Amino acid sequence: MFRPYPETNCICGYFTHRVYRPIYSPAPGVPDRKELVVLVHGLTHRSWVMFGMGKFLARHGYLVNVYDYPTTRGRVPEHGEDLANHIDNLMRRNAQHKLNLVAHSMGGLLSRVALDRLELSENRRGRAVFLGVPNYGSNVAHLVLRIPGIARLIQTLPDLDDAPDGTVRDFPLPQKLPVGSISAASDLLVPRASTYLPNEIDHRILPGHHTLMMFHTSVREATLRFLETGKF
């Protein structure tokens, strides 16, 4: 069930300030887990790509918020700060809920920054699932950055560069939520080795491609299993 959620300078149920951040309540007749899941999309996407995942998780008793942000403007640390403020607001409004995150691609980098900024007590910590997150950058981003002027058009792109001195290597590891990662078997944008984290709990390689992996039934089901059990 969709539940409008009024919030200053964002949108839930209508468009304003060019972002759309709907909330899905647990489905009728399903026990409310008292757990919040925030979904975070990646580069060149908007929140709509996560609507299906959000509805799927709501049907299993989660309160779901689909985060939205302009992916080609600003830098990852700035977006991470905004995400942290957004989550803090959500957690204050839902004071009995645990926090979970599901993030795709660059959204996982935002999530790493946000988790480092958040104050989160032990009893409010759920789990995080990272879908094809370029934790060590992408060689595709490195090549695209050779195009003159591209960094002005896609301002977040330098934060995806897999160069040895790339800023992506400076982002904090996620310490406040246990993380499970999913790689797409046919990912041509993010090398599989880049999707691993040294402190992740579990890792799964599933069929599919990078860009729309959140639409695959196997990815949704694996995400649900990890949120429930901490294992894929």
C-alpha positions in Angstrom: 0.0 0.0 0.0 1.4 3.4 -0.9 1.4 5.9 1.9 2.0 9.6 1.2 4.8 11.0 3.4 5.0 14.7 3.6 8.6 16.0 3.9 10.1 19.4 3.4 11.9 19.8 0.0 11.2 16.3 -1.2 8.4 14.5 -2.6 6.3 11.6 -1.5 3.2 11.0 -3.7 3.8 14.0 -6.1 6.7 15.8 -7.8 8.4 18.8 -6.3 12.0 20.0 -6.4 12.6 17.3 -9.0 12.8 14.3 -6.7 10.2 11.6 -6.0 10.5 9.6 -2.7 7.5 7.4 -2.2 6.9 5.3 0.9 5.2 1.9 0.7 3.5 0.6 3.9 3.4 -3.1 4.7 0.8 -4.8 2.7 -2.7 -5.4 4.3 -2.9 -8.6 6.2 0.9 -9.0 6.5 2.5 -8.6 9.9 4.4 -5.3 10.3 8.0 -6.1 10.9 8.7 -2.6 12.3 11.6 -2.4 10.0 12.3 0.4 7.5 14.1 -0.3 4.2 15.5 2.7 2.3 16.2 1.9 -1.4 18.9 4.0 -3.1 19.3 3.9 -6.9 22.5 4.4 -8.9 24.0 6.7 -11.6 21.6 7.9 -14.4 18.7 6.3 -12.7 15.8 7.8 -10.7 13.7 6.4 -8.0 11.2 4.7 -10.3 13.7 1.8 -11.0 13.3 0.7 -7.4 9.5 0.9 -7.2 9.1 -2.8 -8.0 11.7 -3.8 -5.3 9.9 -1.5 -2.9 6.5 -3.0 -3.5 8.0 -6.5 -3.2 9.5 -5.8 0.2 6.3 -4.1 1.4 4.4 -7.3 0.5 6.7 -9.0 3.0 6.0 -6.6 5.9 8.6 -3.9 5.5 8.0 -0.2 5.5 9.9 1.0 2.4 11.1 4.4 1.3 12.5 4.9 -2.2 15.2 7.6 -2.1 15.7 9.9 -5.1 18.5 12.3 -6.0 19.9 13.9 -9.2 22.8 11.5 -10.0 24.7 13.7 -12.4 24.9 16.8 -10.1 27.2 17.2 -7.1 29.6 14.7 -5.7 29.1 11.4 -3.9 30.1 12.8 -0.4 27.5 15.6 -0.8 24.8 13.2 -1.8 25.8 10.9 1.1 25.3 13.7 3.6 21.9 14.4 2.1 21.0 10.8 2.4 22.1 10.7 6.0 19.9 13.7 6.8 17.0 12.0 5.0 17.4 8.7 6.9 17.8 10.5 10.2 14.4 12.3 9.6 12.8 9.0 8.7 14.1 7.2 11.8 12.8 10.0 14.0 9.4 9.7 12.5 9.4 5.9 12.8 10.9 5.6 16.2 10.3 1.9 16.7 11.8 0.8 13.4 15.1 -0.8 12.6 17.0 0.6 9.6 17.8 -1.5 6.5 19.4 -0.3 3.2 19.2 -1.7 -0.3 21.5 0.2 -2.7 22.3 -0.2 -6.4 25.7 0.8 -7.9 26.7 4.3 -7.0 23.8 4.3 -4.5 26.0 2.0 -2.4 28.7 4.6 -2.2 26.2 7.2 -1.0 25.1 4.7 1.6 28.6 4.1 2.8 29.0 7.9 3.4 25.6 8.1 5.0 26.1 5.3 7.4 29.4 6.8 8.6 27.5 10.0 9.4 24.5 8.5 11.1 24.1 8.0 14.8 22.4 4.6 15.0 21.9 2.7 18.3 22.5 -1.1 18.3 18.8 -1.9 18.7 17.9 0.0 15.5 20.4 -1.6 13.2 19.1 -4.0 10.5 21.0 -5.0 7.4 22.2 -3.7 4.1 22.2 -5.3 0.6 24.5 -3.8 -2.0 23.7 -4.6 -5.7 26.6 -4.2 -8.1 28.3 -1.5 -6.0 31.6 -0.3 -7.5 33.5 -0.2 -4.1 36.8 0.2 -5.9 35.5 2.1 -8.9 34.8 1.2 -12.5 37.2 1.0 -15.4 34.4 2.2 -17.6 34.2 5.4 -15.6 37.9 5.8 -15.9 37.7 5.5 -19.7 34.7 7.8 -20.0 36.5 10.5 -18.0 38.9 10.9 -20.9 36.1 12.6 -22.8 36.7 16.4 -22.6 34.1 18.1 -20.5 32.4 14.9 -19.3 33.1 15.6 -15.6 31.2 18.8 -15.9 28.2 17.0 -17.4 28.3 14.0 -15.0 29.8 15.6 -11.8 29.7 12.3 -9.8 31.8 10.4 -12.4 35.2 11.2 -10.8 34.0 9.4 -7.7 33.6 6.2 -9.7 37.1 6.3 -11.2 39.0 3.1 -10.5 42.4 4.9 -10.6 44.8 4.0 -7.8 44.4 7.5 -6.3 40.6 7.6 -7.0 38.4 9.2 -4.4 36.2 6.1 -4.3 39.0 4.4 -2.2 38.5 7.0 0.5 34.9 6.3 1.3 34.3 4.8 4.7 33.6 1.1 5.0 30.0 0.4 6.2 30.4 -0.5 9.9 27.0 0.1 11.4 25.0 -2.4 9.3 26.1 -5.9 8.3 26.4 -5.9 4.5 25.6 -8.6 1.9 26.6 -8.0 -1.7 25.1 -9.2 -5.0 27.1 -9.2 -8.3 25.5 -9.5 -11.7 27.0 -12.4 -13.6 27.1 -10.4 -16.9 28.1 -7.0 -15.5 30.0 -5.0 -18.2 30.1 -1.8 -16.2 31.5 -2.8 -12.7 34.2 -5.5 -12.5 33.1 -8.3 -10.1 36.2 -7.8 -7.9 35.0 -4.2 -7.3 31.7 -5.4 -5.8 33.4 -7.1 -2.8 33.9 -5.5 0.6 36.5 -6.7 3.1 33.9 -6.7 5.9 30.8 -8.0 4.0 28.9 -10.9 5.6 27.9 -12.8 2.4 28.3 -12.4 -1.4 26.2 -13.9 -4.2 26.6 -13.9 -8.0 23.3 -14.0 -9.8 22.2 -14.0 -13.5 21.7 -10.7 -15.1 23.3 -7.4 -16.2 24.3 -4.4 -14.1 21.8 -1.7 -15.1 18.5 -3.4 -14.3 19.5 -6.1 -11.9 17.0 -4.9 -9.3 14.2 -6.1 -11.7 15.3 -9.8 -11.5 13.2 -12.1 -9.3 16.3 -13.9 -8.1 17.8 -10.6 -6.9 14.7 -9.5 -5.1 14.3 -12.9 -3.4 18.0 -13.0 -2.4 17.7 -9.4 -1.0 14.7 -10.5 1.1 16.6 -13.5 2.4 19.5 -11.4 3.5 17.3 -8.8 5.2 15.5 -11.6 7.1 18.5 -13.9 8.0 21.8 -12.2 7.2 22.6 -14.8 4.6 21.7 -15.2 0.9 
